[in-house]
Amino acid sequence: GVLGGSWAVWYQPYKICAVRGSSVVLPCSYDYPNDHDYKYEVQTVMWCHNNNYCLNTSYVYHSGGGSISHEYRHRAEYLGNKQKNCALKIKDIRTADRGAYRFRFETNHPGGKWTGVPGVTLSVSELQVKMSPSGVNGTVREGDAVTLTCDTGSCSSTQTQITWIKNGRPISHTQTPNNTLRLNPVSYRDSGNYSCAVRGYRATRSQGFTVDVHYAPKSTSVSVSPSGEIVEGSPVTLTCRSNANPPVQRYSWFKSSDMLERKQSLFFANISSGDSGQYYCEAQNRIGDHTSTAVTVDVQYAPKSTSVSVSPSGEIVEGSPVTLTCSSNANPPVQRYSWFQSSGAAVWEKGSGQSLNISNFSSGDSGQYYCEAQNKHGAHNSTAVPLTITGTVRITHRDMSVAFSGNCQISLC
């Protein structure tokens, strides 16, 4: 403090640091003579900013109606009295508030006036987020250990309690020694805009600092469009999606273990049954790569390659059993088989089921036979196969035996 006889003003400490947006109290006490010949009474107290003796100026505070600077209206609060305490509180600290503050008091005696010089010096600091280890534009690699520090500048970090904010929302339970926030190991979920503020003073919030966590592709998946059943002949698109930072630089497509193409989408303008199979994709950036799980492409189609087989094969002997079997390639499998016999322009249905059994083949069964295979996507007919009696038949009557073949006739009497 400054002493003039028993006149005095003390500032303790005489240097104070405050974070922009916070509040600060300038501690102050004063004294004046206790004279038996004259009783001094304090009538006016005042604080001034960057003025040597608090004369002819706009004031931070003035109890006697002096001109108050508009910069301090509603922000300065006198906590002292007219006896010994002269503390001053300034709220919502601004950068322009830095400088020297002095207290002056005036008594009822014309010569009883005193200004405490040199005053108390206020420095104003801005909070700033810093990252260690530092990365280019705040970039780090997933899995690294990262520490964010709320730098209080010229203010001692022990004087402040810090709240951390991510993407505009306070992070709970983040008060740590030296006002640090440790991300160890750092995850892709830690990417975001970080700022810090003095606890209880959101106006002190620092400028945002972007943490950009780089990581290899993950959550790689394949989508099929359109969804649902895939019918032969329709257009189908397989799309590979992946979460990555930096973005995926290359997509690769595989069917089973065979590499197909390098692009994000695999397009089939007219998909065929031969395209059925297991498909998966690989996403890659400069950090690494990731493979999706395989998806099954099941192309459905109407029956095709429908054919008839005859058992037994070879010559057909009259009276022998004959079995016709219908085979067809279809997805879903054939739901209904139908059998037809034709002779000339005449066609009649012979039955249903995959096999047609003729237990005693006769000349009347001769003709062209074909089958129809059907599922929910359509139907397909086989080519017709001819059935005729071509074998030799022997008839024995008493001591006479007759042999004939082909379509000949014989009478016995």
Salt bridges, closest charged atoms under 4 A:
ASP31 OD1 - LYS84 NZ 2.51
GLU71 OE2 - HIS70 NE2 3.07
GLU71 OE1 - ARG94 NH1 3.23
ASP97 OD2 - ARG75 NH1 2.87
GLU106 OE2 - ARG104 NE 3.21
GLU126 OE2 - ARG20 NE 2.65
GLU142 OE1 - LYS218 NZ 2.96
ASP151 OD2 - LYS130 NZ 2.88
ASP212 OD2 - HIS214 NE2 3.19
GLU229 OE2 - LYS376 NZ 2.29
GLU232 OE2 - LYS304 NZ 3.06
GLU261 OE1 - LYS263 NZ 2.76
GLU349 OE2 - ARG336 NH2 3.82
